[in-house]
Amino acid sequence: MALTVSLVVFAGIIVVVLLRTGYLRLWPALAASLFGFTLASTGIAPAINSVISSVAGWISTLG
């Protein structure tokens, strides 16, 4: 659970920075967010969570 919250906060910070610097516009950011929420309610969400957990576990073994 802590990893998920940290990942959401990190992704949110990245989006805000990209919006403020002009690399990302508001409407594409909103469309991507809507796509993410829609994707999270589909059957592929557990597979995506599994991949994210595996990558996080792999990164933690590097250090």
mmCIF file of the N, C-alpha and C atoms, coordinates in Angstrom:
data_MODEL
# 
_entry.id   MODEL 
# 
loop_
_atom_site.group_PDB 
_atom_site.id 
_atom_site.type_symbol 
_atom_site.label_atom_id 
_atom_site.label_alt_id 
_atom_site.label_comp_id 
_atom_site.label_asym_id 
_atom_site.label_entity_id 
_atom_site.label_seq_id 
_atom_site.pdbx_PDB_ins_code 
_atom_site.Cartn_x 
_atom_site.Cartn_y 
_atom_site.Cartn_z 
_atom_site.occupancy 
_atom_site.B_iso_or_equiv 
_atom_site.pdbx_formal_charge 
_atom_site.auth_seq_id 
_atom_site.auth_comp_id 
_atom_site.auth_asym_id 
_atom_site.auth_atom_id 
_atom_site.pdbx_PDB_model_num 
ATOM 1   N N  . MET A 1 1  ? 0.823   -1.195 0.000   1.00 0.00 ? 1  MET A N  1 
ATOM 2   C CA . MET A 1 1  ? 0.000   0.000  0.000   1.00 0.00 ? 1  MET A CA 1 
ATOM 3   C C  . MET A 1 1  ? 0.865   1.255  0.000   1.00 0.00 ? 1  MET A C  1 
ATOM 4   N N  . ALA A 1 2  ? 1.930   1.247  0.763   1.00 0.00 ? 2  ALA A N  1 
ATOM 5   C CA . ALA A 1 2  ? 2.799   2.421  0.829   1.00 0.00 ? 2  ALA A CA 1 
ATOM 6   C C  . ALA A 1 2  ? 3.442   2.699  -0.516  1.00 0.00 ? 2  ALA A C  1 
ATOM 7   N N  . LEU A 1 3  ? 3.784   1.620  -1.241  1.00 0.00 ? 3  LEU A N  1 
ATOM 8   C CA . LEU A 1 3  ? 4.378   1.792  -2.556  1.00 0.00 ? 3  LEU A CA 1 
ATOM 9   C C  . LEU A 1 3  ? 3.389   2.446  -3.507  1.00 0.00 ? 3  LEU A C  1 
ATOM 10  N N  . THR A 1 4  ? 2.138   2.033  -3.450  1.00 0.00 ? 4  THR A N  1 
ATOM 11  C CA . THR A 1 4  ? 1.125   2.596  -4.334  1.00 0.00 ? 4  THR A CA 1 
ATOM 12  C C  . THR A 1 4  ? 0.927   4.084  -4.074  1.00 0.00 ? 4  THR A C  1 
ATOM 13  N N  . VAL A 1 5  ? 0.844   4.463  -2.816  1.00 0.00 ? 5  VAL A N  1 
ATOM 14  C CA . VAL A 1 5  ? 0.659   5.878  -2.484  1.00 0.00 ? 5  VAL A CA 1 
ATOM 15  C C  . VAL A 1 5  ? 1.874   6.677  -2.928  1.00 0.00 ? 5  VAL A C  1 
ATOM 16  N N  . SER A 1 6  ? 3.067   6.141  -2.697  1.00 0.00 ? 6  SER A N  1 
ATOM 17  C CA . SER A 1 6  ? 4.280   6.834  -3.105  1.00 0.00 ? 6  SER A CA 1 
ATOM 18  C C  . SER A 1 6  ? 4.340   6.991  -4.622  1.00 0.00 ? 6  SER A C  1 
ATOM 19  N N  . LEU A 1 7  ? 3.947   5.962  -5.345  1.00 0.00 ? 7  LEU A N  1 
ATOM 20  C CA . LEU A 1 7  ? 3.963   6.015  -6.802  1.00 0.00 ? 7  LEU A CA 1 
ATOM 21  C C  . LEU A 1 7  ? 2.960   7.035  -7.319  1.00 0.00 ? 7  LEU A C  1 
ATOM 22  N N  . VAL A 1 8  ? 1.799   7.111  -6.696  1.00 0.00 ? 8  VAL A N  1 
ATOM 23  C CA . VAL A 1 8  ? 0.784   8.081  -7.110  1.00 0.00 ? 8  VAL A CA 1 
ATOM 24  C C  . VAL A 1 8  ? 1.273   9.500  -6.842  1.00 0.00 ? 8  VAL A C  1 
ATOM 25  N N  . VAL A 1 9  ? 1.871   9.719  -5.682  1.00 0.00 ? 9  VAL A N  1 
ATOM 26  C CA . VAL A 1 9  ? 2.385   11.050 -5.350  1.00 0.00 ? 9  VAL A CA 1 
ATOM 27  C C  . VAL A 1 9  ? 3.501   11.438 -6.311  1.00 0.00 ? 9  VAL A C  1 
ATOM 28  N N  . PHE A 1 10 ? 4.407   10.510 -6.585  1.00 0.00 ? 10 PHE A N  1 
ATOM 29  C CA . PHE A 1 10 ? 5.511   10.771 -7.510  1.00 0.00 ? 10 PHE A CA 1 
ATOM 30  C C  . PHE A 1 10 ? 4.996   11.095 -8.911  1.00 0.00 ? 10 PHE A C  1 
ATOM 31  N N  . ALA A 1 11 ? 4.037   10.305 -9.398  1.00 0.00 ? 11 ALA A N  1 
ATOM 32  C CA . ALA A 1 11 ? 3.472   10.561 -10.726 1.00 0.00 ? 11 ALA A CA 1 
ATOM 33  C C  . ALA A 1 11 ? 2.742   11.900 -10.755 1.00 0.00 ? 11 ALA A C  1 
ATOM 34  N N  . GLY A 1 12 ? 2.043   12.235 -9.673  1.00 0.00 ? 12 GLY A N  1 
ATOM 35  C CA . GLY A 1 12 ? 1.364   13.518 -9.600  1.00 0.00 ? 12 GLY A CA 1 
ATOM 36  C C  . GLY A 1 12 ? 2.324   14.692 -9.640  1.00 0.00 ? 12 GLY A C  1 
ATOM 37  N N  . ILE A 1 13 ? 3.438   14.554 -8.943  1.00 0.00 ? 13 ILE A N  1 
ATOM 38  C CA . ILE A 1 13 ? 4.461   15.609 -8.956  1.00 0.00 ? 13 ILE A CA 1 
ATOM 39  C C  . ILE A 1 13 ? 5.022   15.777 -10.358 1.00 0.00 ? 13 ILE A C  1 
ATOM 40  N N  . ILE A 1 14 ? 5.279   14.669 -11.041 1.00 0.00 ? 14 ILE A N  1 
ATOM 41  C CA . ILE A 1 14 ? 5.806   14.741 -12.412 1.00 0.00 ? 14 ILE A CA 1 
ATOM 42  C C  . ILE A 1 14 ? 4.817   15.446 -13.330 1.00 0.00 ? 14 ILE A C  1 
ATOM 43  N N  . VAL A 1 15 ? 3.539   15.112 -13.223 1.00 0.00 ? 15 VAL A N  1 
ATOM 44  C CA . VAL A 1 15 ? 2.522   15.752 -14.073 1.00 0.00 ? 15 VAL A CA 1 
ATOM 45  C C  . VAL A 1 15 ? 2.443   17.246 -13.797 1.00 0.00 ? 15 VAL A C  1 
ATOM 46  N N  . VAL A 1 16 ? 2.472   17.632 -12.530 1.00 0.00 ? 16 VAL A N  1 
ATOM 47  C CA . VAL A 1 16 ? 2.413   19.055 -12.186 1.00 0.00 ? 16 VAL A CA 1 
ATOM 48  C C  . VAL A 1 16 ? 3.629   19.788 -12.744 1.00 0.00 ? 16 VAL A C  1 
ATOM 49  N N  . VAL A 1 17 ? 4.806   19.206 -12.611 1.00 0.00 ? 17 VAL A N  1 
ATOM 50  C CA . VAL A 1 17 ? 6.018   19.840 -13.145 1.00 0.00 ? 17 VAL A CA 1 
ATOM 51  C C  . VAL A 1 17 ? 5.924   19.969 -14.663 1.00 0.00 ? 17 VAL A C  1 
ATOM 52  N N  . LEU A 1 18 ? 5.464   18.925 -15.332 1.00 0.00 ? 18 LEU A N  1 
ATOM 53  C CA . LEU A 1 18 ? 5.335   18.987 -16.792 1.00 0.00 ? 18 LEU A CA 1 
ATOM 54  C C  . LEU A 1 18 ? 4.300   20.020 -17.221 1.00 0.00 ? 18 LEU A C  1 
ATOM 55  N N  . LEU A 1 19 ? 3.228   20.141 -16.475 1.00 0.00 ? 19 LEU A N  1 
ATOM 56  C CA . LEU A 1 19 ? 2.226   21.164 -16.789 1.00 0.00 ? 19 LEU A CA 1 
ATOM 57  C C  . LEU A 1 19 ? 2.791   22.564 -16.593 1.00 0.00 ? 19 LEU A C  1 
ATOM 58  N N  . ARG A 1 20 ? 3.527   22.768 -15.503 1.00 0.00 ? 20 ARG A N  1 
ATOM 59  C CA . ARG A 1 20 ? 4.071   24.102 -15.197 1.00 0.00 ? 20 ARG A CA 1 
ATOM 60  C C  . ARG A 1 20 ? 5.156   24.519 -16.190 1.00 0.00 ? 20 ARG A C  1 
ATOM 61  N N  . THR A 1 21 ? 5.940   23.545 -16.685 1.00 0.00 ? 21 THR A N  1 
ATOM 62  C CA . THR A 1 21 ? 7.014   23.881 -17.613 1.00 0.00 ? 21 THR A CA 1 
ATOM 63  C C  . THR A 1 21 ? 6.530   23.993 -19.055 1.00 0.00 ? 21 THR A C  1 
ATOM 64  N N  . GLY A 1 22 ? 5.321   23.553 -19.333 1.00 0.00 ? 22 GLY A N  1 
ATOM 65  C CA . GLY A 1 22 ? 4.778   23.669 -20.677 1.00 0.00 ? 22 GLY A CA 1 
ATOM 66  C C  . GLY A 1 22 ? 5.018   22.464 -21.563 1.00 0.00 ? 22 GLY A C  1 
ATOM 67  N N  . TYR A 1 23 ? 5.646   21.414 -21.018 1.00 0.00 ? 23 TYR A N  1 
ATOM 68  C CA . TYR A 1 23 ? 5.868   20.213 -21.817 1.00 0.00 ? 23 TYR A CA 1 
ATOM 69  C C  . TYR A 1 23 ? 4.603   19.387 -21.975 1.00 0.00 ? 23 TYR A C  1 
ATOM 70  N N  . LEU A 1 24 ? 3.635   19.613 -21.104 1.00 0.00 ? 24 LEU A N  1 
ATOM 71  C CA . LEU A 1 24 ? 2.379   18.891 -21.141 1.00 0.00 ? 24 LEU A CA 1 
ATOM 72  C C  . LEU A 1 24 ? 1.255   19.906 -21.009 1.00 0.00 ? 24 LEU A C  1 
ATOM 73  N N  . ARG A 1 25 ? 0.297   19.823 -21.891 1.00 0.00 ? 25 ARG A N  1 
ATOM 74  C CA . ARG A 1 25 ? -0.837  20.741 -21.851 1.00 0.00 ? 25 ARG A CA 1 
ATOM 75  C C  . ARG A 1 25 ? -1.955  20.153 -20.998 1.00 0.00 ? 25 ARG A C  1 
ATOM 76  N N  . LEU A 1 26 ? -2.891  20.983 -20.598 1.00 0.00 ? 26 LEU A N  1 
ATOM 77  C CA . LEU A 1 26 ? -3.943  20.583 -19.669 1.00 0.00 ? 26 LEU A CA 1 
ATOM 78  C C  . LEU A 1 26 ? -4.848  19.501 -20.252 1.00 0.00 ? 26 LEU A C  1 
ATOM 79  N N  . TRP A 1 27 ? -5.345  19.666 -21.454 1.00 0.00 ? 27 TRP A N  1 
ATOM 80  C CA . TRP A 1 27 ? -6.305  18.707 -22.003 1.00 0.00 ? 27 TRP A CA 1 
ATOM 81  C C  . TRP A 1 27 ? -5.695  17.332 -22.240 1.00 0.00 ? 27 TRP A C  1 
ATOM 82  N N  . PRO A 1 28 ? -4.478  17.221 -22.797 1.00 0.00 ? 28 PRO A N  1 
ATOM 83  C CA . PRO A 1 28 ? -3.884  15.877 -22.888 1.00 0.00 ? 28 PRO A CA 1 
ATOM 84  C C  . PRO A 1 28 ? -3.637  15.245 -21.515 1.00 0.00 ? 28 PRO A C  1 
ATOM 85  N N  . ALA A 1 29 ? -3.286  16.055 -20.516 1.00 0.00 ? 29 ALA A N  1 
ATOM 86  C CA . ALA A 1 29 ? -3.092  15.525 -19.167 1.00 0.00 ? 29 ALA A CA 1 
ATOM 87  C C  . ALA A 1 29 ? -4.412  14.997 -18.599 1.00 0.00 ? 29 ALA A C  1 
ATOM 88  N N  . LEU A 1 30 ? -5.481  15.727 -18.806 1.00 0.00 ? 30 LEU A N  1 
ATOM 89  C CA . LEU A 1 30 ? -6.787  15.262 -18.340 1.00 0.00 ? 30 LEU A CA 1 
ATOM 90  C C  . LEU A 1 30 ? -7.233  14.008 -19.085 1.00 0.00 ? 30 LEU A C  1 
ATOM 91  N N  . ALA A 1 31 ? -6.967  13.954 -20.385 1.00 0.00 ? 31 ALA A N  1 
ATOM 92  C CA . ALA A 1 31 ? -7.325  12.769 -21.167 1.00 0.00 ? 31 ALA A CA 1 
ATOM 93  C C  . ALA A 1 31 ? -6.535  11.547 -20.696 1.00 0.00 ? 31 ALA A C  1 
ATOM 94  N N  . ALA A 1 32 ? -5.252  11.719 -20.403 1.00 0.00 ? 32 ALA A N  1 
ATOM 95  C CA . ALA A 1 32 ? -4.434  10.615 -19.904 1.00 0.00 ? 32 ALA A CA 1 
ATOM 96  C C  . ALA A 1 32 ? -4.914  10.164 -18.527 1.00 0.00 ? 32 ALA A C  1 
ATOM 97  N N  . SER A 1 33 ? -5.302  11.099 -17.679 1.00 0.00 ? 33 SER A N  1 
ATOM 98  C CA . SER A 1 33 ? -5.822  10.747 -16.354 1.00 0.00 ? 33 SER A CA 1 
ATOM 99  C C  . SER A 1 33 ? -7.126  9.971  -16.472 1.00 0.00 ? 33 SER A C  1 
ATOM 100 N N  . LEU A 1 34 ? -7.997  10.426 -17.334 1.00 0.00 ? 34 LEU A N  1 
ATOM 101 C CA . LEU A 1 34 ? -9.257  9.731  -17.554 1.00 0.00 ? 34 LEU A CA 1 
ATOM 102 C C  . LEU A 1 34 ? -9.009  8.328  -18.089 1.00 0.00 ? 34 LEU A C  1 
ATOM 103 N N  . PHE A 1 35 ? -8.056  8.185  -18.995 1.00 0.00 ? 35 PHE A N  1 
ATOM 104 C CA . PHE A 1 35 ? -7.706  6.872  -19.517 1.00 0.00 ? 35 PHE A CA 1 
ATOM 105 C C  . PHE A 1 35 ? -7.187  5.969  -18.396 1.00 0.00 ? 35 PHE A C  1 
ATOM 106 N N  . GLY A 1 36 ? -6.373  6.520  -17.505 1.00 0.00 ? 36 GLY A N  1 
ATOM 107 C CA . GLY A 1 36 ? -5.846  5.743  -16.391 1.00 0.00 ? 36 GLY A CA 1 
ATOM 108 C C  . GLY A 1 36 ? -6.944  5.256  -15.460 1.00 0.00 ? 36 GLY A C  1 
ATOM 109 N N  . PHE A 1 37 ? -7.891  6.138  -15.131 1.00 0.00 ? 37 PHE A N  1 
ATOM 110 C CA . PHE A 1 37 ? -9.001  5.727  -14.274 1.00 0.00 ? 37 PHE A CA 1 
ATOM 111 C C  . PHE A 1 37 ? -9.865  4.682  -14.967 1.00 0.00 ? 37 PHE A C  1 
ATOM 112 N N  . THR A 1 38 ? -10.067 4.832  -16.262 1.00 0.00 ? 38 THR A N  1 
ATOM 113 C CA . THR A 1 38 ? -10.845 3.850  -17.005 1.00 0.00 ? 38 THR A CA 1 
ATOM 114 C C  . THR A 1 38 ? -10.123 2.509  -17.060 1.00 0.00 ? 38 THR A C  1 
ATOM 115 N N  . LEU A 1 39 ? -8.832  2.539  -17.302 1.00 0.00 ? 39 LEU A N  1 
ATOM 116 C CA . LEU A 1 39 ? -8.032  1.323  -17.362 1.00 0.00 ? 39 LEU A CA 1 
ATOM 117 C C  . LEU A 1 39 ? -8.013  0.602  -16.017 1.00 0.00 ? 39 LEU A C  1 
ATOM 118 N N  . ALA A 1 40 ? -8.023  1.351  -14.930 1.00 0.00 ? 40 ALA A N  1 
ATOM 119 C CA . ALA A 1 40 ? -7.994  0.749  -13.597 1.00 0.00 ? 40 ALA A CA 1 
ATOM 120 C C  . ALA A 1 40 ? -9.268  -0.036 -13.290 1.00 0.00 ? 40 ALA A C  1 
ATOM 121 N N  . SER A 1 41 ? -10.335 0.242  -13.987 1.00 0.00 ? 41 SER A N  1 
ATOM 122 C CA . SER A 1 41 ? -11.583 -0.476 -13.729 1.00 0.00 ? 41 SER A CA 1 
ATOM 123 C C  . SER A 1 41 ? -11.782 -1.666 -14.665 1.00 0.00 ? 41 SER A C  1 
ATOM 124 N N  . THR A 1 42 ? -10.801 -1.970 -15.499 1.00 0.00 ? 42 THR A N  1 
ATOM 125 C CA . THR A 1 42 ? -10.915 -3.102 -16.412 1.00 0.00 ? 42 THR A CA 1 
ATOM 126 C C  . THR A 1 42 ? -10.279 -4.345 -15.805 1.00 0.00 ? 42 THR A C  1 
ATOM 127 N N  . GLY A 1 43 ? -10.349 -5.436 -16.518 1.00 0.00 ? 43 GLY A N  1 
ATOM 128 C CA . GLY A 1 43 ? -9.785  -6.692 -16.050 1.00 0.00 ? 43 GLY A CA 1 
ATOM 129 C C  . GLY A 1 43 ? -8.275  -6.756 -16.114 1.00 0.00 ? 43 GLY A C  1 
ATOM 130 N N  . ILE A 1 44 ? -7.637  -5.832 -16.807 1.00 0.00 ? 44 ILE A N  1 
ATOM 131 C CA . ILE A 1 44 ? -6.180  -5.853 -16.932 1.00 0.00 ? 44 ILE A CA 1 
ATOM 132 C C  . ILE A 1 44 ? -5.484  -5.159 -15.754 1.00 0.00 ? 44 ILE A C  1 
ATOM 133 N N  . ALA A 1 45 ? -6.249  -4.517 -14.886 1.00 0.00 ? 45 ALA A N  1 
ATOM 134 C CA . ALA A 1 45 ? -5.666  -3.788 -13.758 1.00 0.00 ? 45 ALA A CA 1 
ATOM 135 C C  . ALA A 1 45 ? -4.804  -4.675 -12.853 1.00 0.00 ? 45 ALA A C  1 
ATOM 136 N N  . PRO A 1 46 ? -5.211  -5.908 -12.515 1.00 0.00 ? 46 PRO A N  1 
ATOM 137 C CA . PRO A 1 46 ? -4.327  -6.743 -11.684 1.00 0.00 ? 46 PRO A CA 1 
ATOM 138 C C  . PRO A 1 46 ? -2.994  -7.058 -12.363 1.00 0.00 ? 46 PRO A C  1 
ATOM 139 N N  . ALA A 1 47 ? -3.009  -7.240 -13.659 1.00 0.00 ? 47 ALA A N  1 
ATOM 140 C CA . ALA A 1 47 ? -1.759  -7.505 -14.379 1.00 0.00 ? 47 ALA A CA 1 
ATOM 141 C C  . ALA A 1 47 ? -0.839  -6.285 -14.345 1.00 0.00 ? 47 ALA A C  1 
ATOM 142 N N  . ILE A 1 48 ? -1.409  -5.104 -14.484 1.00 0.00 ? 48 ILE A N  1 
ATOM 143 C CA . ILE A 1 48 ? -0.613  -3.872 -14.425 1.00 0.00 ? 48 ILE A CA 1 
ATOM 144 C C  . ILE A 1 48 ? -0.023  -3.699 -13.031 1.00 0.00 ? 48 ILE A C  1 
ATOM 145 N N  . ASN A 1 49 ? -0.830  -3.953 -12.004 1.00 0.00 ? 49 ASN A N  1 
ATOM 146 C CA . ASN A 1 49 ? -0.322  -3.872 -10.628 1.00 0.00 ? 49 ASN A CA 1 
ATOM 147 C C  . ASN A 1 49 ? 0.795   -4.877 -10.388 1.00 0.00 ? 49 ASN A C  1 
ATOM 148 N N  . SER A 1 50 ? 0.654   -6.062 -10.955 1.00 0.00 ? 50 SER A N  1 
ATOM 149 C CA . SER A 1 50 ? 1.686   -7.083 -10.808 1.00 0.00 ? 50 SER A CA 1 
ATOM 150 C C  . SER A 1 50 ? 2.991   -6.649 -11.457 1.00 0.00 ? 50 SER A C  1 
ATOM 151 N N  . VAL A 1 51 ? 2.913   -6.069 -12.638 1.00 0.00 ? 51 VAL A N  1 
ATOM 152 C CA . VAL A 1 51 ? 4.118   -5.590 -13.330 1.00 0.00 ? 51 VAL A CA 1 
ATOM 153 C C  . VAL A 1 51 ? 4.780   -4.468 -12.537 1.00 0.00 ? 51 VAL A C  1 
ATOM 154 N N  . ILE A 1 52 ? 3.989   -3.531 -12.036 1.00 0.00 ? 52 ILE A N  1 
ATOM 155 C CA . ILE A 1 52 ? 4.544   -2.428 -11.247 1.00 0.00 ? 52 ILE A CA 1 
ATOM 156 C C  . ILE A 1 52 ? 5.210   -2.952 -9.981  1.00 0.00 ? 52 ILE A C  1 
ATOM 157 N N  . SER A 1 53 ? 4.582   -3.916 -9.323  1.00 0.00 ? 53 SER A N  1 
ATOM 158 C CA . SER A 1 53 ? 5.179   -4.506 -8.114  1.00 0.00 ? 53 SER A CA 1 
ATOM 159 C C  . SER A 1 53 ? 6.470   -5.247 -8.440  1.00 0.00 ? 53 SER A C  1 
ATOM 160 N N  . SER A 1 54 ? 6.501   -5.949 -9.563  1.00 0.00 ? 54 SER A N  1 
ATOM 161 C CA . SER A 1 54 ? 7.705   -6.673 -9.962  1.00 0.00 ? 54 SER A CA 1 
ATOM 162 C C  . SER A 1 54 ? 8.849   -5.712 -10.268 1.00 0.00 ? 54 SER A C  1 
ATOM 163 N N  . VAL A 1 55 ? 8.551   -4.648 -10.977 1.00 0.00 ? 55 VAL A N  1 
ATOM 164 C CA . VAL A 1 55 ? 9.582   -3.659 -11.298 1.00 0.00 ? 55 VAL A CA 1 
ATOM 165 C C  . VAL A 1 55 ? 10.072  -2.981 -10.025 1.00 0.00 ? 55 VAL A C  1 
ATOM 166 N N  . ALA A 1 56 ? 9.171   -2.665 -9.115  1.00 0.00 ? 56 ALA A N  1 
ATOM 167 C CA . ALA A 1 56 ? 9.581   -2.043 -7.850  1.00 0.00 ? 56 ALA A CA 1 
ATOM 168 C C  . ALA A 1 56 ? 10.450  -2.996 -7.030  1.00 0.00 ? 56 ALA A C  1 
ATOM 169 N N  . GLY A 1 57 ? 10.098  -4.274 -7.021  1.00 0.00 ? 57 GLY A N  1 
ATOM 170 C CA . GLY A 1 57 ? 10.911  -5.254 -6.322  1.00 0.00 ? 57 GLY A CA 1 
ATOM 171 C C  . GLY A 1 57 ? 12.278  -5.399 -6.947  1.00 0.00 ? 57 GLY A C  1 
ATOM 172 N N  . TRP A 1 58 ? 12.340  -5.361 -8.273  1.00 0.00 ? 58 TRP A N  1 
ATOM 173 C CA . TRP A 1 58 ? 13.617  -5.463 -8.980  1.00 0.00 ? 58 TRP A CA 1 
ATOM 174 C C  . TRP A 1 58 ? 14.490  -4.243 -8.683  1.00 0.00 ? 58 TRP A C  1 
ATOM 175 N N  . ILE A 1 59 ? 13.874  -3.069 -8.662  1.00 0.00 ? 59 ILE A N  1 
ATOM 176 C CA . ILE A 1 59 ? 14.637  -1.845 -8.371  1.00 0.00 ? 59 ILE A CA 1 
ATOM 177 C C  . ILE A 1 59 ? 15.156  -1.867 -6.932  1.00 0.00 ? 59 ILE A C  1 
ATOM 178 N N  . SER A 1 60 ? 14.367  -2.408 -5.997  1.00 0.00 ? 60 SER A N  1 
ATOM 179 C CA . SER A 1 60 ? 14.824  -2.439 -4.603  1.00 0.00 ? 60 SER A CA 1 
ATOM 180 C C  . SER A 1 60 ? 15.990  -3.398 -4.403  1.00 0.00 ? 60 SER A C  1 
ATOM 181 N N  . THR A 1 61 ? 16.131  -4.415 -5.259  1.00 0.00 ? 61 THR A N  1 
ATOM 182 C CA . THR A 1 61 ? 17.266  -5.335 -5.133  1.00 0.00 ? 61 THR A CA 1 
ATOM 183 C C  . THR A 1 61 ? 18.549  -4.731 -5.705  1.00 0.00 ? 61 THR A C  1 
ATOM 184 N N  . LEU A 1 62 ? 18.439  -3.688 -6.524  1.00 0.00 ? 62 LEU A N  1 
ATOM 185 C CA . LEU A 1 62 ? 19.627  -3.071 -7.106  1.00 0.00 ? 62 LEU A CA 1 
ATOM 186 C C  . LEU A 1 62 ? 20.428  -2.311 -6.072  1.00 0.00 ? 62 LEU A C  1 
ATOM 187 N N  . GLY A 1 63 ? 19.768  -1.724 -5.093  1.00 0.00 ? 63 GLY A N  1 
ATOM 188 C CA . GLY A 1 63 ? 20.429  -0.877 -4.122  1.00 0.00 ? 63 GLY A CA 1 
ATOM 189 C C  . GLY A 1 63 ? 20.996  -1.652 -3.033  1.00 0.00 ? 63 GLY A C  1 
# 
